[in-house]
Amino acid sequence: MGINDERDVEANMQIGPTDTGMVRLFIESNGIEIPMDFEPEEAEEIAEEMRAAAMAARSVKKR
């Protein structure tokens, strides 16, 4: 499975601060829970990557 392989899977995602000063990305799907904790600086880097990906996605011609 790669970045361009589509899947028909529903998932819930939550993002927020933890009580230990981390940023948590929490994904739940089909009874599986995946908590991912990041230092604030790492979370900012991920946010920048998401913004760059969103900009690149806007420039892709729709099929």
C-alpha positions in Angstrom: 0.0 0.0 0.0 1.3 3.4 -0.9 0.4 7.0 -0.6 -1.7 6.9 -3.8 -3.5 3.6 -3.1 -7.1 4.4 -2.1 -8.9 2.4 0.6 -12.5 2.5 1.7 -11.7 2.7 5.5 -13.3 5.0 8.0 -11.3 6.4 10.8 -11.6 9.0 13.5 -8.7 11.4 14.2 -8.2 13.7 17.2 -5.3 16.1 17.7 -4.6 17.9 21.0 -2.1 18.6 23.8 -1.5 16.0 26.5 -1.1 16.8 30.2 2.7 16.0 29.8 3.3 18.8 27.2 3.2 16.6 24.1 1.0 16.9 21.0 -1.0 13.8 20.5 -2.4 12.6 17.2 -5.0 9.9 18.0 -6.4 7.7 15.3 -9.1 5.1 15.9 -10.5 2.7 13.3 -12.3 -0.7 13.5 -11.4 -1.1 17.2 -7.8 -0.2 16.8 -6.4 2.9 18.6 -3.1 4.5 17.6 -1.9 7.3 19.8 1.2 9.1 18.5 2.9 11.7 20.7 5.2 14.4 19.4 7.3 17.1 20.9 5.8 20.5 20.1 8.6 21.2 17.6 8.0 17.9 15.8 4.3 18.7 15.6 5.1 22.1 14.0 7.3 20.3 11.4 4.5 17.9 10.7 2.0 20.8 10.3 4.4 22.5 7.8 4.6 19.3 5.9 0.8 19.0 5.8 0.5 22.6 4.6 3.0 21.9 1.8 1.2 18.8 0.8 -2.1 20.6 0.7 -0.6 23.3 -1.5 0.8 20.6 -3.8 -2.5 18.7 -3.9 -4.3 21.9 -5.0 -2.0 22.0 -8.1 -2.8 18.4 -9.1 -5.2 18.3 -12.0 -8.5 16.6 -10.9 -9.3 13.4 -12.9 
